[in-house]
Amino acid sequence: MEKLREGKVYTGTVEGYSSEGLGIVKLDGAVVFVPRAVRGEEIDLKITKVMKTAAAGEIVKIRKASPERAKPECPHFGKCGGCDFQHLSYTEELWAKRQRVQDALTRLGGTDLQVEEILGAKDPMHYRNKSQYPVGADGAIGFFQARSHKVVSIDRCLIQSEISDKTAKAVGDWMKRYKIAPYDERTGKGLVRHVYVRVNKKGESLCCVVLNGKQAPREPELAAYIQSAAPKTVGVVINVNTRRGNVILGDKYRTIWGKDYLMDTLCGLTFKLSVPSFYQVNRAQAEVLYGKALEFAGLTGEETVLDLYCGTGTITLCMASKAKKVIGAEIVAPAIEDAKQNAQRNKIENAEFFCGDAADIAAKLEAEGLRPDVITVDPPRKGLAPEVIASVAGMDPKRVVYVSCDPATLGRDIKIFAGFGYKAVRAVAVDMFPATCHVETVCLLTKEG
């Protein structure tokens, strides 16, 4: 690494991408991470930082451009930290994501399993059905700059719903008109912290304004501004969050107009979404993801399915029509209440839900002698705790369907599963979050022997 010097310009070829979507250039055996570089390009790059095992650089000149380089359609790309891949063609973005999953399975999972395919989005634009806009101390409403807490003012975002953008702008207009102070996280003063919008398939929306206080002046006018900008709004809710820190939502809600929930359909089922409900942000791709999970589960109608980290019961209820019995488990109590209501709403009678930590519930069910035929897991990014894997294996299911939002923890976990005799036999990547570096994977593990 001594050979690379900060401030010096080198020439190299981009070989691939990091898990954060940065271009990788190898110079004298050292790895240099370069933002907005495209695989196959020959570039002049300036070293901006030298670290122990790698370096950071920036493009000075593109000597030979890739045909997969795209002109970012968003004027904020590079300033706003929301997107990673606006400089790539969608084909190249999908290649990068599939390769990331493959690297994790091979390098971290110690398996020779090949990723069968990556299922791209039919429409990679305006797909987000949940938008959370921070409000800057200067009144800017938009998204945080990369690796900072400075808010970049954004009127139109290419991955958010246009209804959400119009709603956020309406809140900004209301703030200006009535001189409502924005929240300043440095001082803890000011009122409006976040604008949160959910949109359903029909184009109806629910808006929640997060306040550093119990109420705002001119609340009826706030509701009127929002309804004028987004006529299909079904409700306007105030959330109170007076705590310092970057947690978006507080615990108290108050409806100032309309309803405090939104209805949506997913995989032919109806779901009631309150502001804090967990729900996949890309409806169309969630249906693709769950369809693949259902295929991997291989249900015939005779199976008992256990779904750990079930959230509001989306995967559990999608499996219910094809299984004898489904059991969902989740640590978030309101989510379990939503799941129970979702089962009733959809007249699903073979579903049961438990609230508690995945490890505790798995251990309890194992101790009670539950022997599910299929276990599905959809954990957060940190993946599965070793004791959860041990309990899952202890219940001796024929198949484990692992839905992952982080290829690295998936790779780590399938290696642990292998120690219990479960082998990863199929894997498919799903692009749930176009333009960002995130990728979902569905992996099927079966018991050997």
Secondary structure, DSSP 4 states (H G I P E B T S, - for coil): -TT--TT-EEEEEEEEE-TTS-EEEEETTEEEEETT--TT-EEEEEEEEE-SSEEEEEEEEEEE--TTB---S-TTBTTBSS-S-TTB-HHHHHHHHHHHHHHIIIIIT---PPP--EE--S--SS-BSEEEEEB-TTS-BEEEBTTS-PEEE-S--SSB-HHHHHHHHHHHHHHHHTTPPBPBTTTTB-SEEEEEEEE-TTS-EEEEEEESSS--TTHHHHHHHHHHH-TTEEEEEEEE---SSS----SEEEEEEE-SEEEEEETTEEEEEETT----S-HHHHHHHHHHHHHHHT--S--EEEEES-TTTHHHHHHHTTSSEEEEEES-HHHHHHHHHHHHHTT--SEEEEES-HHHHHHHHHHTT---SEEEE---TT---HHHHHHHHHT--SEEEEEES-HHHHHHHHHHHHHTTEEEEEEEEE-SSTTSS--EEEEEEEE--
